[in-house]
């Protein structure tokens, strides 16, 4: 990342606890000392089990949910007091969109469009065709997948500087999903946007993400460029007396099988019987064995 690039979204030692109003009391820790920075052009795939903290992380970035400690910088501002100008540069699609009942698609888009001076009408029309949406159809009669498609158009057609997508393609058919994911990557490159999207579909993340952030029980286990992840994360079969280098980060261990992050400094290790690189799905399964 260029030195002159300013962070679009920055988390610094963020903690979030649910289940208590007393910060000194025990509760369910959803985010734990999480630090991560997104720069323009980054498409970050957020991967984790249900309840790992993915949705909470996005909601904290928007100021919807308050954090208990640490700090967040969203487009140079605190999420709790985002300016109107900042809000107009953020696109967000939650897992379960959204309003506009009583509107047809074209009327809903007309109203939504009026809030954004830089709306790209050509982009809107292109995606309406790709998602095969009939603009005369009533919003309340749309299927879950169609509502999700419309929500994506509403979040992306003004080319936001920061795009937060919570399971954005879960209800789309495979063809629409693949087309959208390709558009998402192009949008980030063309507009200099930063994108943070969660998905359980590891093939989607591998196809379009520039980086992967893997969360386990509220902790950021890995945050890497996807090419570096393939090269630096290894599954090792070791003997009892094997000594791993001090610069290796052990991600998980089951008996003599160890998942390690070499952190860019691979070494020849005595006692390693087998070494294997993993795809993203294999990595996810190993971390949650």
C-alpha positions as CSV (number, residue, x, y, z in Angstrom):
1,X,0.0,0.0,0.0
2,X,1.3,3.4,-0.9
3,X,2.5,5.5,2.0
4,X,0.4,8.5,1.0
5,X,-2.8,6.4,1.0
6,X,-5.0,7.3,4.0
7,X,-6.9,4.6,5.8
8,X,-10.5,4.3,4.8
9,X,-11.4,2.2,7.8
10,X,-9.2,1.5,10.8
11,X,-9.9,-0.7,13.9
12,X,-7.5,-0.3,16.8
13,X,-7.6,-2.8,19.7
14,X,-11.4,-2.9,19.5
15,X,-13.4,-4.8,22.2
16,X,-17.1,-5.4,22.4
17,X,-18.9,-7.2,25.2
18,X,-22.5,-8.1,25.2
19,X,-24.6,-9.1,28.1
20,X,-23.7,-6.5,30.7
21,X,-23.8,-2.7,31.1
22,X,-21.0,-2.9,33.6
23,X,-17.7,-3.0,31.8
24,X,-16.0,-4.5,34.8
25,X,-18.5,-7.4,34.9
26,X,-18.3,-10.6,33.0
27,X,-20.1,-10.8,29.7
28,X,-19.9,-12.3,26.2
29,X,-16.9,-10.9,24.5
30,X,-17.8,-10.6,20.8
31,X,-14.7,-8.7,19.6
32,X,-11.3,-9.0,21.4
33,X,-8.5,-6.5,20.8
34,X,-9.2,-6.5,17.1
35,X,-6.9,-4.3,14.9
36,X,-7.2,-4.0,11.1
37,X,-6.8,-1.3,8.5
38,X,-8.4,-1.0,5.1
39,X,-6.9,1.3,2.4
40,X,-8.4,2.4,-0.9
41,X,-8.6,-0.4,-3.5
42,X,-8.7,-3.2,-0.9
43,X,-11.4,-5.9,-1.1
44,X,-11.3,-7.7,2.2
45,X,-13.2,-10.9,2.6
46,X,-14.3,-11.5,6.2
47,X,-14.5,-15.1,7.1
48,X,-15.7,-16.7,10.3
49,X,-18.3,-19.0,11.8
50,X,-21.8,-17.7,12.8
51,X,-21.4,-15.7,16.0
52,X,-17.7,-15.0,15.4
53,X,-18.3,-11.2,15.4
54,X,-18.4,-10.4,11.7
55,X,-21.8,-8.5,11.7
56,X,-20.9,-6.8,15.0
57,X,-17.6,-5.5,13.5
58,X,-19.4,-3.9,10.6
59,X,-22.1,-2.4,12.8
60,X,-19.4,-0.9,15.1
61,X,-17.7,0.7,12.1
62,X,-21.0,2.4,11.3
63,X,-21.7,3.6,14.8
64,X,-24.8,1.4,15.1
65,X,-23.2,-0.5,17.9
66,X,-20.9,1.1,20.5
67,X,-17.6,-0.5,21.4
68,X,-16.4,-1.0,24.9
69,X,-12.8,-0.1,24.4
70,X,-10.3,0.7,21.6
71,X,-11.1,3.1,18.8
72,X,-12.4,3.0,15.2
73,X,-11.7,5.5,12.4
74,X,-14.3,5.5,9.6
75,X,-13.4,7.8,6.7
76,X,-11.4,9.9,9.2
77,X,-14.2,10.3,11.7
78,X,-15.5,8.5,14.8
79,X,-18.4,6.2,14.0
80,X,-20.5,7.6,16.8
81,X,-20.5,11.1,15.2
82,X,-20.3,10.5,11.5
83,X,-21.0,13.6,9.4
84,X,-23.6,13.7,6.7
85,X,-20.8,14.0,4.2
86,X,-19.2,10.8,5.5
87,X,-22.5,8.9,5.6
88,X,-23.0,9.7,1.9
89,X,-19.7,8.0,1.1
90,X,-20.6,4.7,2.8
91,X,-22.6,1.9,1.4
92,X,-24.0,-0.8,3.7
93,X,-26.0,-3.9,3.0
94,X,-27.0,-5.9,6.1
95,X,-28.0,-9.5,6.1
96,X,-31.7,-8.8,6.1
97,X,-32.5,-5.7,4.0
98,X,-34.7,-3.5,4.1
99,X,-37.5,-0.9,3.8
100,X,-39.4,0.6,0.8
101,X,-42.6,-1.5,1.3
102,X,-45.4,0.3,-0.6
103,X,-43.0,1.3,-3.4
104,X,-42.3,-0.2,-6.8
105,X,-38.7,-0.8,-7.6
106,X,-38.4,2.3,-9.9
107,X,-40.1,4.6,-7.3
108,X,-37.8,3.2,-4.5
109,X,-34.7,3.8,-6.6
110,X,-36.0,7.3,-7.5
111,X,-36.3,8.2,-3.9
112,X,-33.0,6.6,-2.9
113,X,-31.2,8.2,-5.8
114,X,-32.3,11.7,-4.6
115,X,-30.0,11.4,-1.6
116,X,-26.8,11.0,-3.6
117,X,-25.5,13.6,-6.0
118,X,-22.9,11.3,-7.6
119,X,-25.4,8.5,-8.4
120,X,-24.3,6.4,-11.5
121,X,-27.5,5.9,-13.4
122,X,-25.7,3.7,-16.0
123,X,-24.5,1.5,-13.3
124,X,-27.9,1.2,-11.8
125,X,-29.5,0.3,-15.2
126,X,-26.8,-2.3,-15.9
127,X,-27.3,-4.0,-12.6
128,X,-31.1,-4.0,-12.9
129,X,-30.6,-5.9,-16.2
130,X,-28.1,-8.3,-14.7
131,X,-30.3,-9.1,-11.7
132,X,-33.3,-9.3,-14.0
133,X,-35.4,-6.9,-11.9
134,X,-38.7,-5.6,-13.2
135,X,-38.8,-2.0,-12.1
136,X,-42.6,-2.0,-12.0
137,X,-42.7,-4.8,-9.4
138,X,-43.7,-3.9,-5.9
139,X,-40.9,-4.2,-3.3
140,X,-43.0,-6.1,-0.8
141,X,-43.6,-8.8,-3.4
142,X,-39.9,-9.4,-4.2
143,X,-38.2,-12.7,-3.2
144,X,-35.4,-12.6,-0.6
145,X,-32.8,-12.8,-3.4
146,X,-34.5,-10.0,-5.4
147,X,-34.6,-7.8,-2.3
148,X,-30.9,-8.5,-1.8
149,X,-30.2,-7.6,-5.4
150,X,-32.0,-4.3,-5.0
151,X,-30.2,-3.5,-1.8
152,X,-26.9,-4.1,-3.5
153,X,-27.8,-1.7,-6.3
154,X,-28.8,1.0,-3.7
155,X,-25.6,0.6,-1.8
156,X,-23.2,0.6,-4.8
157,X,-24.7,2.8,-7.5
158,X,-23.3,6.0,-6.0
159,X,-19.8,4.5,-5.8
160,X,-19.1,4.8,-2.1
161,X,-15.6,5.2,-0.7
162,X,-16.4,2.5,1.9
163,X,-18.6,-0.5,1.2
164,X,-19.7,-2.8,4.0
165,X,-21.5,-6.0,2.8
166,X,-22.8,-8.6,5.3
167,X,-23.3,-11.9,3.5
168,X,-24.2,-9.9,0.3
169,X,-24.7,-12.8,-2.1
170,X,-26.1,-15.5,0.2
171,X,-29.5,-15.4,-1.6
172,X,-28.4,-14.9,-5.2
173,X,-28.3,-17.6,-7.7
174,X,-24.8,-18.8,-8.8
175,X,-24.8,-16.8,-12.1
176,X,-25.9,-13.5,-10.5
177,X,-23.5,-14.1,-7.6
178,X,-20.5,-14.6,-9.9
179,X,-21.3,-11.5,-12.0
180,X,-21.8,-9.4,-8.9
181,X,-18.5,-10.5,-7.3
182,X,-16.7,-9.5,-10.5
183,X,-18.3,-6.1,-10.5
184,X,-17.5,-5.7,-6.8
185,X,-13.7,-6.0,-7.5
186,X,-13.9,-3.7,-10.5
187,X,-15.8,-1.1,-8.4
188,X,-13.0,-1.1,-5.8
189,X,-10.3,-0.6,-8.4
190,X,-12.1,2.0,-10.5
191,X,-13.5,4.1,-7.7
192,X,-10.6,3.6,-5.2
193,X,-13.1,2.2,-2.7
194,X,-12.4,-0.1,0.2
195,X,-14.7,-3.1,0.6
196,X,-15.3,-5.3,3.6
197,X,-17.6,-8.2,2.9
198,X,-18.5,-11.3,4.8
199,X,-19.3,-14.6,3.2
200,X,-19.4,-18.3,4.0
201,X,-18.7,-19.1,0.3
202,X,-14.9,-19.5,0.3
203,X,-14.8,-19.7,-3.5
204,X,-16.2,-16.2,-3.7
205,X,-13.6,-14.8,-1.4
206,X,-10.8,-16.5,-3.3
207,X,-12.1,-15.2,-6.6
208,X,-12.4,-11.5,-5.8
209,X,-10.8,-10.6,-2.4
210,X,-7.4,-8.9,-2.3
211,X,-7.2,-9.7,1.4
212,X,-8.7,-12.2,3.8
213,X,-9.6,-11.4,7.4
214,X,-10.3,-14.6,9.4
215,X,-12.1,-14.1,12.7
216,X,-12.5,-16.8,15.4
217,X,-14.5,-16.1,18.5
218,X,-14.0,-12.4,18.1
219,X,-10.3,-12.5,17.6
220,X,-8.6,-11.7,14.3
221,X,-6.6,-14.8,13.6
222,X,-5.3,-13.9,10.2
223,X,-5.3,-10.7,8.0
224,X,-3.3,-11.2,4.9
225,X,-3.2,-10.6,1.2
226,X,-4.7,-13.7,-0.3
227,X,-1.6,-14.6,-2.3
228,X,0.5,-14.3,0.8
229,X,-1.9,-16.5,2.7
230,X,-1.5,-19.3,0.1
231,X,2.3,-19.1,0.4
232,X,2.8,-18.4,4.1
233,X,0.2,-20.6,5.9
234,X,1.2,-24.2,6.0
235,X,-0.1,-27.4,7.6
236,X,2.8,-29.3,9.1
237,X,3.2,-32.9,10.3
238,X,5.9,-32.9,12.9
239,X,7.7,-35.3,15.2
240,X,7.6,-35.0,19.0
241,X,10.9,-33.3,19.3
242,X,10.4,-30.8,16.4
243,X,11.3,-27.2,17.3
244,X,9.4,-24.7,15.2
245,X,11.1,-21.3,14.5
246,X,10.3,-18.6,17.0
247,X,9.0,-16.3,14.2
248,X,6.3,-18.9,13.3
249,X,2.8,-18.2,14.6
250,X,1.0,-21.4,15.6
251,X,-2.7,-21.0,14.5
252,X,-3.9,-24.4,15.7
253,X,-2.5,-27.8,16.7
254,X,-4.0,-31.3,16.8
255,X,-1.5,-33.8,18.1
256,X,1.4,-33.7,15.7
257,X,-0.5,-31.7,13.0
258,X,0.3,-28.0,13.3
259,X,-1.2,-25.1,11.3
260,X,1.4,-22.3,11.2
261,X,1.8,-18.9,9.7
262,X,5.4,-18.6,8.6
263,X,4.9,-14.8,8.4
264,X,7.0,-14.5,5.2
265,X,10.0,-16.3,6.7
266,X,9.8,-20.0,5.8
267,X,12.7,-22.2,7.1
268,X,13.8,-25.7,6.6
269,X,12.9,-27.5,9.8
270,X,14.3,-30.8,11.1
271,X,11.5,-33.2,12.0
272,X,8.8,-32.0,9.6
273,X,7.5,-35.1,7.9
274,X,5.0,-33.4,5.6
275,X,4.2,-29.8,4.6
276,X,1.0,-28.8,2.8
277,X,-0.4,-25.5,1.5
278,X,-4.1,-25.0,1.9
279,X,-6.9,-23.4,0.0
280,X,-9.2,-21.1,2.0
281,X,-11.9,-23.8,2.7
282,X,-9.2,-26.2,4.0
283,X,-7.7,-23.5,6.2
284,X,-11.1,-22.6,7.7
285,X,-11.8,-26.2,8.5
286,X,-8.4,-26.7,10.1
287,X,-8.8,-23.7,12.3
288,X,-12.2,-25.0,13.5
289,X,-11.4,-28.7,14.1
